[in-house]
Each structure stands twice: as structure tokens, then as C-alpha cells.
Amino acid sequence: MSSSSLRDAKYLLHPPRRQQPDYGSHNNNDDSEESSSSMDDDDDEEAKATLLRRQDNFTIGYDVQKGYRGTELKLSSFRRPHMRAFHGSWCCFFASFFTQFAMAPLLPVMEQSLQLTKSQVWQGNLAMMIGGIPMRLLIGPMVEKHGGKGAMTTILALSGIVCGLSGVVVTNATSLSITRFLIGAMDTFVPCQFWITCLFVREVAATAMAIAGGLGSVGSACTQIVLGTAIFPLIAYALNGDEDLAWRLTLIFPALLSISTAWVFAKFSDDCPLGNFQEVKKAGLMVERSAMDSFRSGALNINSWLLFLQFAFSCGVDFTMSNGAAMYYHKRFNQPVSIVGALAFLYGISALYARAVGGYLSDVMSESLSLRGRLLAQFLSMALQGLLNVWFARMDELGHSVTMLVFFSIMVQISMGTCFGIVPYIDGPNIGSVAGIVAAGGNVGGAMCSLLFMYYDYDWAMELMGWLTVASSFLTFFIVVKGFRGLVFGTEDEEGSSTKQQHSPLVVPGKMQHSPHLVAYRRRQRKNAWRPRS
């Protein structure tokens, strides 16, 4: 559609006022200002129409009333904006986790190289968990204001730089802890999940977030086998057994992966269906958010903190196992580095499918039981996860332990998927802040569990972690969302559930629906008079 036809459509709907005669220089100035203002309005309207025309290139179903969010997933598609950004979210998250956990399979070697004690090794793990807490809390309001893509790609590139420099700067326990703290602080989980909520309606968001989170989390498993079982042994062999230099050079690979992935998706993806936040705001199609107000609203909601505690013993357990599975089998079963990396991979690979199962289970149960179904899925998955954790801790034979590890890891991922299936319902307009608070629970839980392994024997620490998970599952009974029936409390209210819990206000409905250019554009569509640009 040409700019002239759009301008003609606007004037047909809103005819210009009759020009007044020129009575002097003062009136000339007024006319000049009015003309300038009119031109600015025309430019703004054309910018809006340009963004709104993008819907004709959408390849999946979408809901106009919910900010053009997608209503379906086409995993085989890589087209902009919905599916390109979906794949971008998990690819970036994969690279982030690959980098964050790059040191995990190398810890047995680093322990000898840097002459670390058991306590110092777990202090490094603890530092990584603590580093992510403030980032996850603060990044929620920030992504609501500036968008998920920019935050994701910027943080990912920075984490790659820090990881690449680690081989040079890490010389003792202190520098190891500082480096892991910085890498942990560059966490991309919240931008990943928020990016998804900007692209898909909440009815399919749980599945979308679970798939993206699960595929991304596989990065922590792949780094175990790629770095620990493949690249490190090859480099050590090429260096005639110099393991100290080998682990330092190994860390260059995740750095290159993170930086290159960040560049690709920063350049070739979008924040939301209509484009990037900056251009959508400039066109006047987005509500300007206050980061402080958003965080305050999310923080004052008790449900945010209940999910915070539950995520501490799903994601927190996942962090602990991703960091410590290799050390667990190295210390308890006396397995070499090349073997423990493969065993740790068996734990992490379940994220490839199990997290998505959790999100899908949450969506399916909500179809018949609404939010109550999601809560029930959350309770059952966390309780079973904790019991399998206890059973795993009591396995004394390697074969039995590995078998239980697989089942235990599946339930951890399912619990994480069901947890974030609840998040979009807590406070729709402030979902970024709620997601940040809940996600921070994962780091807090990881830090708490790291302390258990720091001060107790591996078998007892593992079992205690399982019982704490079982206890946290009962918090589900106290989650009450206005307009929805909980497991024990609350009542179902169609009006409350349909109007109170809305999506984050991505696009201003009034401006979107009543733009003169959009009205003219839709009329032309109905008459089949408009054709897309070549």
C-alpha cells in the first residue's frame, strides 16, 4: 500500500479543516506549526500502518485482541516473527546454559589443577547460583520495558566473553568463584520465557515456554558430553597430557558459541509480532511501562513467592544436579572424567522432551479443570520428583543409580514445565516481574542445595534434597488466584478469570483498533483491492 493511498484514506475518514485566510505573519507562524503537526501525525499514522501490515506475512493463527500473539505452534517453521523468535529464544537459552555449565564437567580436573578442596569446589557452584539471583529479580521489569530479545542477546554475548577469558584469569579458588558468579549473573532464563509470552497467547504459552525452556536446558547436558567427554580429552591428548592447559583452552568453544548465536538472533528476529519494542513504541502502539510499578505489583502478590519456593526445589535441584552430577559420580562411585561427563549427560538430556511434557500436561489438565488442573499437575509432579530423588540417593550400585537418575531427571523437568504453566495466570499485566521472581527461586534453591553438598556427605545431602522437594509440593494447596478455583481455596468466576487476568498490554487496543490507516486498510482487504508488496 502506497503512502499516498493511506493518506487519501485518512482524509476520507477525517477531512482536513478549511484553510483560514492569511492575515499576517503571526497567523503564518500558526499555520506553519499546524502544518508541521499535521505532517508529524501523518508520519506516525503511516508508521503504525507499516507495522500493522506485517500481519499479512504471519504464517500461524493469531489473536488481534491479544497483541497479535500466536494461537498455535508450528515447530517446523522458522518464519518471522512468531516462530523465528520462538526458535531464537531456545537457541539463545541453549547457548547460555552451554556456557554457564561449561566448567561443570571440568571440575574434577580443575580441582587437581588449582588444588581445590571439596568445599572450594562447591563454593564455586554456590557463587554461580547466587550470581543469578539479583539478575533474575531485576531482569523481569527490564524485559517488560525494553523487550526480551535485546536482553537475551546482550547478556548471552557478555557471558561468552567472560567464559572465554576464564581460562586466563582463573588461577585459584577465589578467582574461580568470582568468574562463576559473573557467569551466573548473566542468566537468560527470564528473557527466554518473557520473549515467548510476547509471541503466544497464554492458552498455548505453557507448552511453548516448556519446549523453549527444555530445549535450552539441554545445553547443560550437551556441555557435559561435548566438553567433558569429547573436546577436553582431545585437547589434552594433543597437548601430551597437559590437563591444566587443556581445560583452559576448552572454555574457548562455549564462548564462541554464545557470541555467534547472540549476533545471529539480534539481527534476524523480533521482540514481538509487530517488530522490536523500540519501533512499536515509537509508532505509539505500545503502552509505556514503569519497571518499578511492574516489580512492585509482582512482588506484592503472595502467589509469586509460593511459586518462588516451589521453583527453588525444581529448577534449584536441576541446577545442583547439572553442576554436581559429574562430581557426585566421581566421588561416590570413583568414575573418571570421561565417564562422569557421559553420566551427567544422561541427567540433562531429559530436558529435551520432559520439560515440554510438563507444559503440555499443564495445558491439557487446564482444558477440563482450568487453573485447578494446572495446580494439580504441579503438586503431583513435584511430590513424585521428591520421592524419586530420595530413592536415587539410596542407590549404592552404579547401574541402579544410573537407572534412577534417568527417572528422577524426567520428573525434575516435568515439574519445571508445570510450574511455569501457572506463571501467566498470577498477574497477567506484570508477567515479566512475576517470571523474574519465580525464576530467582531456582537460583536460591540451587544455592541452598549447594550448601547441603558442601557440608554433608553426598548420599545424605541428596536424600535431604528430595525430602525438601516433597515438602515444597504441598505449597500448591495455598496458591489462590482471583477468579479461579484452587486445589482447596477460591471459587471459579468467569468474569474475573476472563477480564482480570489479561495478557501483558503489548499493544494499545484503542489506538490499534481506531487508527485511520488501519480502518482504511481493512476496508481495502475486504474488497480484495490490496496486494502485498513484491
C-alpha positions as CSV (number, residue, x, y, z in Angstrom):
1,M,0.0,0.0,0.0
2,S,1.5,3.4,-1.0
3,S,1.8,6.2,1.4
4,S,-0.4,8.4,-0.9
5,S,-3.3,5.9,-0.8
6,L,-3.0,5.7,3.0
7,R,-3.1,9.5,3.3
8,D,-6.1,9.6,1.0
9,A,-7.9,7.0,3.1
10,K,-7.2,9.1,6.2
11,Y,-8.6,12.3,4.7
12,L,-11.8,10.4,3.6
13,L,-12.4,9.4,7.2
14,H,-11.2,12.7,8.7
15,P,-11.5,15.5,6.2
16,P,-9.0,18.4,6.8
17,R,-10.3,21.6,8.2
18,R,-10.8,24.5,5.8
19,Q,-7.8,26.7,5.4
20,Q,-8.2,30.2,7.0
21,P,-7.1,33.3,5.1
22,D,-3.6,34.8,5.9
23,Y,-4.0,37.9,8.0
24,G,-0.4,38.4,8.9
25,S,2.9,37.0,10.0
26,H,1.6,35.7,13.3
27,N,-1.1,33.6,11.5
28,N,1.6,32.4,9.1
29,N,3.6,31.0,12.1
30,D,0.4,29.3,13.4
31,D,-0.3,27.8,10.1
32,S,3.3,26.6,9.8
33,E,3.1,24.9,13.2
34,E,-0.2,23.3,12.4
35,S,1.1,22.1,9.1
36,S,4.2,20.6,10.8
37,S,2.0,18.9,13.4
38,S,-0.2,17.5,10.7
39,M,2.8,16.1,8.9
40,D,4.0,14.5,12.1
41,D,0.6,12.9,12.6
42,D,0.7,11.6,9.1
43,D,4.2,10.1,9.7
44,D,3.0,8.5,12.9
45,E,-0.1,7.0,11.3
46,E,2.0,5.7,8.4
47,A,4.4,4.1,10.9
48,K,1.6,2.4,12.6
49,A,0.1,1.1,9.4
50,T,3.5,-0.1,8.3
51,L,3.8,-2.2,11.4
52,L,0.3,-3.4,11.3
53,R,0.7,-4.6,7.7
54,R,3.2,-7.2,9.0
55,Q,0.2,-9.4,10.0
56,D,-0.2,-10.4,6.3
57,N,3.1,-12.2,6.5
58,F,2.2,-14.2,9.6
59,T,2.2,-18.0,9.0
60,I,0.4,-19.1,12.1
61,G,-3.0,-18.3,13.6
62,Y,-3.0,-15.2,15.8
63,D,-5.3,-13.1,18.1
64,V,-5.6,-9.4,17.2
65,Q,-7.1,-8.6,20.6
66,K,-4.1,-10.0,22.4
67,G,-1.4,-8.1,20.6
68,Y,-1.2,-10.4,17.5
69,R,0.1,-13.2,19.7
70,G,0.1,-16.6,18.0
71,T,-2.5,-19.2,18.9
72,E,-0.6,-22.2,17.6
73,L,2.9,-23.7,17.4
74,K,4.4,-24.8,14.1
75,L,7.7,-26.2,15.2
76,S,8.9,-27.0,11.7
77,S,8.5,-23.3,10.7
78,F,11.3,-20.8,11.1
79,R,9.4,-17.8,9.6
80,R,9.3,-14.4,11.2
81,P,8.0,-13.2,13.6
82,H,6.4,-15.8,15.8
83,M,8.4,-19.0,15.0
84,R,11.7,-17.3,14.3
85,A,11.6,-15.7,17.7
86,F,10.4,-18.9,19.3
87,H,13.4,-20.8,17.9
88,G,15.6,-17.8,18.8
89,S,14.6,-18.0,22.4
90,W,15.6,-21.6,22.9
91,C,18.7,-21.4,20.8
92,C,20.0,-18.5,22.8
93,F,19.0,-20.2,26.0
94,F,20.8,-23.4,24.9
95,A,24.0,-21.4,24.2
96,S,23.6,-19.6,27.6
97,F,23.3,-22.9,29.5
98,F,26.1,-24.5,27.5
99,T,28.3,-21.6,28.6
100,Q,27.1,-21.4,32.2
101,F,27.7,-25.0,32.9
102,A,30.9,-25.3,30.8
103,M,33.1,-25.7,33.9
104,A,30.9,-28.5,35.4
105,P,32.4,-31.5,33.6
106,L,35.9,-30.0,34.0
107,L,35.6,-29.6,37.8
108,P,37.4,-32.9,38.7
109,V,40.4,-31.8,36.6
110,M,40.2,-28.2,37.8
111,E,40.1,-29.5,41.4
112,Q,43.5,-31.0,40.9
113,S,44.9,-28.3,38.7
114,L,44.0,-25.5,41.1
115,Q,44.5,-27.6,44.2
116,L,40.9,-27.1,45.4
117,T,39.2,-28.7,48.4
118,K,35.7,-30.1,48.2
119,S,34.4,-27.0,50.0
120,Q,36.0,-24.7,47.5
121,V,34.6,-26.6,44.5
122,W,31.1,-26.2,45.9
123,Q,31.8,-22.6,46.8
124,G,32.2,-22.0,43.0
125,N,28.8,-23.7,42.4
126,L,27.3,-21.6,45.1
127,A,28.7,-18.4,43.7
128,M,27.2,-19.2,40.3
129,M,23.7,-19.7,41.9
130,I,24.0,-16.5,44.0
131,G,25.1,-14.5,40.9
132,G,21.8,-15.3,39.2
133,I,19.5,-14.2,42.0
134,P,19.7,-10.4,41.5
135,M,19.7,-10.8,37.7
136,R,16.6,-12.8,37.7
137,L,14.8,-10.4,40.0
138,L,15.8,-7.3,38.2
139,I,15.6,-8.5,34.6
140,G,11.8,-9.1,34.8
141,P,10.8,-5.4,34.9
142,M,13.6,-4.6,32.4
143,V,12.4,-7.0,29.7
144,E,8.8,-5.7,30.1
145,K,10.2,-2.2,29.3
146,H,12.8,-3.0,26.7
147,G,11.9,-6.4,25.3
148,G,13.2,-9.9,25.7
149,K,15.3,-10.2,22.5
150,G,17.7,-7.3,23.3
151,A,18.2,-8.5,26.9
152,M,18.7,-12.1,25.8
153,T,21.3,-11.4,23.1
154,T,23.2,-8.8,25.1
155,I,23.5,-11.0,28.2
156,L,24.4,-14.0,26.1
157,A,27.3,-12.2,24.3
158,L,28.6,-10.9,27.7
159,S,28.6,-14.4,29.2
160,G,30.5,-15.7,26.2
161,I,33.2,-13.1,26.7
162,V,33.6,-13.9,30.4
163,C,33.7,-17.6,29.7
164,G,36.4,-17.2,27.1
165,L,38.5,-15.1,29.5
166,S,38.1,-17.7,32.3
167,G,41.0,-19.8,31.1
168,V,43.3,-16.8,31.6
169,V,42.0,-15.3,34.8
170,V,41.2,-18.4,36.9
171,T,44.2,-19.3,38.9
172,N,42.8,-20.1,42.4
173,A,39.6,-20.7,44.3
174,T,38.9,-17.0,44.7
175,S,39.1,-16.2,41.0
176,L,37.1,-19.3,40.2
177,S,34.3,-18.2,42.5
178,I,34.3,-14.6,41.1
179,T,34.2,-15.9,37.5
180,R,31.4,-18.3,38.2
181,F,29.5,-15.6,40.0
182,L,29.7,-13.3,36.9
183,I,28.7,-16.1,34.6
184,G,25.8,-17.0,36.9
185,A,24.7,-13.3,36.9
186,M,24.4,-13.4,33.1
187,D,21.3,-15.6,33.2
188,T,18.9,-15.7,30.3
189,F,16.1,-17.8,31.6
190,V,13.7,-14.9,32.3
191,P,14.2,-13.2,28.9
192,C,13.7,-16.6,27.2
193,Q,10.3,-17.1,29.0
194,F,9.2,-13.5,28.6
195,W,10.0,-13.5,24.9
196,I,7.7,-16.4,24.5
197,T,4.8,-14.7,26.3
198,C,5.1,-11.7,23.9
199,L,4.6,-14.1,21.0
200,F,1.9,-16.6,22.0
201,V,-1.4,-16.4,23.9
202,R,-1.3,-18.0,27.4
203,E,-3.5,-20.9,26.3
204,V,-0.5,-22.3,24.4
205,A,2.2,-20.4,26.2
206,A,2.8,-23.1,28.8
207,T,3.7,-25.6,26.1
208,A,5.7,-23.1,24.2
209,M,7.6,-21.9,27.3
210,A,8.2,-25.5,28.4
211,I,9.5,-26.5,24.9
212,A,11.8,-23.5,24.7
213,G,13.0,-23.9,28.3
214,G,13.5,-27.6,27.8
215,L,15.4,-27.4,24.6
216,G,17.5,-24.6,26.1
217,S,18.3,-26.6,29.2
218,V,19.7,-29.4,27.1
219,G,22.7,-27.0,26.8
220,S,23.7,-28.0,30.3
221,A,23.6,-31.7,29.3
222,C,25.4,-31.2,25.9
223,T,28.2,-29.3,27.6
224,Q,28.9,-32.3,29.8
225,I,29.4,-34.7,26.9
226,V,30.8,-32.2,24.3
227,L,33.3,-30.6,26.5
228,G,33.9,-33.3,29.2
229,T,33.9,-36.4,27.0
230,A,35.0,-35.1,23.6
231,I,36.8,-31.8,23.4
232,F,38.7,-31.8,26.6
233,P,40.2,-35.3,26.1
234,L,41.1,-34.5,22.5
235,I,42.9,-31.2,23.5
236,A,44.6,-33.0,26.4
237,Y,45.8,-35.7,24.0
238,A,47.1,-33.1,21.5
239,L,49.0,-31.4,24.4
240,N,50.6,-34.6,25.5
241,G,48.5,-34.9,28.7
242,D,48.8,-31.2,29.8
243,E,45.4,-31.1,31.5
244,D,45.9,-27.7,33.1
245,L,46.2,-26.0,29.7
246,A,43.6,-28.3,28.1
247,W,40.7,-27.2,30.4
248,R,41.6,-23.6,29.8
249,L,41.6,-23.9,26.0
250,T,38.3,-26.0,26.2
251,L,36.5,-22.9,27.6
252,I,37.0,-21.1,24.3
253,F,34.4,-23.2,22.5
254,P,31.4,-22.2,24.5
255,A,32.5,-18.6,24.3
256,L,32.4,-18.7,20.5
257,L,29.0,-20.4,20.5
258,S,27.4,-17.8,22.7
259,I,28.8,-14.8,20.9
260,S,27.9,-16.1,17.4
261,T,24.4,-17.2,18.5
262,A,23.7,-13.8,20.1
263,W,24.7,-11.9,16.9
264,V,22.5,-14.1,14.6
265,F,19.3,-13.6,16.6
266,A,19.9,-10.0,17.5
267,K,20.0,-9.3,13.7
268,F,17.4,-11.7,12.4
269,S,14.5,-11.9,14.9
270,D,11.9,-9.7,16.6
271,D,10.8,-8.8,20.1
272,C,7.1,-9.2,19.4
273,P,4.7,-9.9,16.5
274,L,4.8,-6.4,15.2
275,G,8.6,-5.9,15.4
276,N,11.0,-4.7,18.1
277,F,9.8,-2.9,21.2
278,Q,11.6,0.3,20.2
279,E,9.9,0.7,16.8
280,V,6.5,-0.4,18.2
281,K,6.7,2.2,21.0
282,K,7.8,4.9,18.5
283,A,4.7,4.2,16.4
284,G,2.6,4.6,19.5
285,L,1.3,1.0,19.5
286,M,2.7,0.0,22.9
287,V,2.0,1.0,26.5
288,E,5.0,2.6,28.2
289,R,5.6,0.5,31.3
290,S,7.1,1.6,34.7
291,A,9.6,-1.0,35.7
292,M,9.2,-0.1,39.4
293,D,5.4,-0.3,39.3
294,S,5.6,-3.7,37.5
295,F,8.0,-5.1,40.0
296,R,6.0,-3.8,43.0
297,S,2.9,-5.4,41.7
298,G,4.5,-8.8,41.1
299,A,6.4,-8.7,44.5
300,L,3.2,-7.9,46.5
301,N,1.4,-11.0,45.1
302,I,1.8,-13.8,47.6
303,N,1.4,-16.4,44.8
304,S,4.7,-15.1,43.2
305,W,6.6,-16.2,46.4
306,L,4.8,-19.5,46.7
307,L,5.9,-20.4,43.2
308,F,9.4,-18.9,44.1
309,L,9.7,-21.6,46.8
310,Q,8.5,-24.4,44.6
311,F,10.8,-23.4,41.7
312,A,13.6,-23.5,44.3
313,F,13.2,-27.3,44.5
314,S,12.6,-28.0,40.8
315,C,14.9,-25.6,39.0
316,G,17.2,-25.4,42.1
317,V,17.5,-29.2,42.1
318,D,18.2,-29.1,38.3
319,F,21.0,-26.5,38.8
320,T,22.5,-28.6,41.6
321,M,22.5,-31.8,39.5
322,S,23.8,-30.1,36.4
323,N,26.7,-28.6,38.5
324,G,27.3,-31.6,40.7
325,A,26.3,-34.8,38.9
326,A,29.8,-35.3,37.5
327,M,31.3,-34.7,40.9
328,Y,28.7,-37.0,42.5
329,Y,29.7,-40.0,40.4
330,H,33.4,-39.1,40.5
331,K,33.4,-39.1,44.3
332,R,30.8,-41.7,45.3
333,F,31.5,-44.3,42.5
334,N,35.1,-43.4,41.6
335,Q,34.4,-42.9,37.9
336,P,36.9,-41.0,35.6
337,V,36.2,-37.6,34.0
338,S,35.4,-39.1,30.6
339,I,32.7,-41.4,32.2
340,V,31.1,-38.9,34.6
341,G,30.6,-36.4,31.8
342,A,28.5,-39.0,29.9
343,L,26.6,-39.9,33.1
344,A,25.8,-36.3,33.8
345,F,24.7,-36.0,30.1
346,L,22.1,-38.7,30.9
347,Y,20.6,-36.5,33.6
348,G,20.5,-33.3,31.5
349,I,19.2,-34.8,28.2
350,S,15.8,-35.4,29.7
351,A,15.2,-31.7,29.3
352,L,14.9,-32.3,25.6
353,Y,11.4,-33.7,26.0
354,A,10.4,-33.9,29.6
355,R,10.0,-30.1,30.2
356,A,7.7,-30.0,27.2
357,V,5.7,-32.9,28.7
358,G,5.2,-30.8,31.8
359,G,4.0,-27.8,29.9
360,Y,1.7,-29.9,27.7
361,L,0.3,-31.8,30.8
362,S,-0.4,-28.4,32.4
363,D,-2.3,-27.2,29.2
364,V,-4.2,-30.4,28.9
365,M,-5.4,-30.5,32.5
366,S,-6.4,-26.8,32.3
367,E,-8.8,-27.6,29.5
368,S,-11.1,-29.5,31.8
369,L,-10.2,-28.1,35.2
370,S,-9.0,-24.6,34.4
371,L,-6.2,-23.3,36.7
372,R,-7.1,-26.0,39.2
373,G,-5.8,-28.6,36.7
374,R,-2.5,-26.8,36.4
375,L,-2.1,-26.7,40.2
376,L,-2.9,-30.4,40.4
377,A,-0.3,-31.2,37.8
378,Q,2.2,-29.1,39.7
379,F,1.5,-30.9,43.0
380,L,1.7,-34.4,41.7
381,S,4.9,-33.8,39.6
382,M,6.8,-32.2,42.5
383,A,5.8,-34.8,45.0
384,L,6.8,-37.6,42.7
385,Q,10.1,-35.8,41.9
386,G,11.0,-35.6,45.6
387,L,10.2,-39.3,46.2
388,L,12.4,-40.4,43.2
389,N,15.1,-38.1,44.5
390,V,15.1,-39.9,47.8
391,W,15.1,-43.3,46.1
392,F,18.0,-42.2,43.8
393,A,20.1,-41.2,46.8
394,R,19.7,-44.6,48.4
395,M,21.1,-46.5,45.3
396,D,24.5,-48.0,46.1
397,E,25.2,-49.8,42.8
398,L,26.2,-47.8,39.7
399,G,23.7,-49.5,37.4
400,H,20.8,-49.0,39.7
401,S,21.8,-45.4,40.4
402,V,22.0,-44.5,36.7
403,T,18.6,-46.0,36.1
404,M,17.0,-44.0,38.9
405,L,18.9,-40.9,37.7
406,V,17.0,-41.0,34.4
407,F,13.6,-41.3,36.0
408,F,14.5,-38.6,38.6
409,S,15.7,-36.2,35.9
410,I,12.5,-36.6,33.9
411,M,10.3,-35.6,36.9
412,V,12.6,-32.6,37.6
413,Q,12.0,-31.3,34.1
414,I,8.2,-32.0,34.2
415,S,8.0,-30.1,37.5
416,M,9.7,-27.1,35.9
417,G,7.3,-27.2,33.0
418,T,4.2,-27.3,35.2
419,C,5.4,-24.5,37.4
420,F,5.8,-22.0,34.5
421,G,2.4,-23.2,33.2
422,I,0.9,-21.4,36.2
423,V,3.0,-18.2,36.0
424,P,1.0,-16.4,33.2
425,Y,-2.1,-16.6,35.5
426,I,-0.6,-14.9,38.6
427,D,-0.6,-11.3,37.3
428,G,-1.0,-11.0,33.6
429,P,-0.1,-7.4,33.0
430,N,3.1,-7.9,35.1
431,I,4.1,-11.3,33.9
432,G,7.8,-10.3,33.4
433,S,8.2,-9.4,37.1
434,V,6.4,-12.5,38.3
435,A,8.5,-14.7,36.0
436,G,11.7,-13.0,37.3
437,I,10.7,-13.6,41.0
438,V,9.8,-17.2,40.3
439,A,12.9,-17.8,38.3
440,A,15.1,-16.3,41.1
441,G,13.7,-19.1,43.3
442,G,15.7,-21.6,41.1
443,N,19.0,-19.9,41.9
444,V,18.1,-19.6,45.6
445,G,17.2,-23.3,45.7
446,G,20.4,-24.1,43.8
447,A,22.4,-22.2,46.4
448,M,20.6,-23.9,49.3
449,C,21.3,-27.4,47.8
450,S,24.9,-26.5,47.1
451,L,25.3,-25.7,50.8
452,L,23.9,-29.2,51.6
453,F,26.6,-30.9,49.4
454,M,29.3,-28.6,50.8
455,Y,28.7,-29.6,54.4
456,Y,27.2,-33.1,54.3
457,D,28.1,-36.4,52.7
458,Y,26.9,-36.8,49.1
459,D,24.3,-39.5,49.8
460,W,22.8,-37.7,52.8
461,A,22.7,-34.4,51.1
462,M,21.0,-36.0,48.1
463,E,18.3,-37.6,50.2
464,L,17.6,-34.4,52.2
465,M,17.2,-32.5,48.9
466,G,14.4,-35.0,48.0
467,W,12.5,-34.6,51.2
468,L,12.6,-30.8,51.0
469,T,11.1,-31.2,47.5
470,V,8.2,-33.3,48.8
471,A,7.5,-30.7,51.5
472,S,7.5,-27.8,49.0
473,S,4.9,-29.6,46.8
474,F,2.3,-29.0,49.4
475,L,2.6,-25.2,48.9
476,T,0.4,-25.7,45.8
477,F,-2.6,-26.0,48.1
478,F,-2.2,-22.4,49.2
479,I,-2.0,-20.8,45.7
480,V,-5.2,-18.8,45.2
481,V,-5.7,-16.7,42.0
482,K,-8.7,-14.3,41.9
483,G,-11.3,-15.6,39.5
484,F,-10.1,-19.2,39.6
485,R,-10.7,-22.2,41.9
486,G,-7.6,-23.5,43.6
487,L,-7.0,-27.0,45.0
488,V,-8.6,-26.1,48.3
489,F,-9.5,-22.4,48.3
490,G,-11.0,-19.9,45.9
491,T,-14.0,-20.0,43.5
492,E,-14.4,-20.1,39.7
493,D,-15.6,-16.8,38.4
494,E,-15.9,-16.5,34.6
495,E,-16.0,-12.7,34.7
496,G,-13.0,-12.5,36.9
497,S,-11.0,-15.1,35.1
498,S,-11.7,-13.5,31.7
499,T,-11.2,-9.8,32.5
500,K,-8.9,-9.6,35.5
501,Q,-6.2,-11.9,34.1
502,Q,-5.2,-10.3,30.9
503,H,-2.0,-10.6,28.9
504,S,0.7,-8.0,29.3
505,P,-0.6,-5.0,27.4
506,L,1.7,-5.2,24.5
507,V,-0.4,-3.2,22.0
508,V,-2.7,-0.3,22.9
509,P,-6.1,-1.7,21.9
510,G,-7.7,1.7,21.4
511,K,-5.0,3.0,19.1
512,M,-4.7,-0.3,17.3
513,Q,-8.4,-0.6,16.5
514,H,-9.1,3.1,15.6
515,S,-6.1,4.1,13.6
516,P,-7.5,5.8,10.4
517,H,-5.0,4.0,8.3
518,L,-5.9,0.6,9.8
519,V,-9.6,1.2,9.2
520,A,-8.9,2.1,5.5
521,Y,-6.6,-0.8,5.2
522,R,-9.1,-3.3,6.5
523,R,-11.8,-1.9,4.1
524,R,-9.4,-2.5,1.2
525,Q,-8.8,-6.0,2.4
526,R,-12.5,-6.8,2.4
527,K,-12.7,-5.5,-1.1
528,N,-9.7,-7.6,-2.2
529,A,-8.2,-4.3,-3.5
530,W,-4.9,-4.6,-1.7
531,R,-2.0,-6.8,-2.7
532,P,1.3,-7.4,-0.7
533,R,4.4,-5.7,-1.8
534,S,6.6,-7.7,-4.1
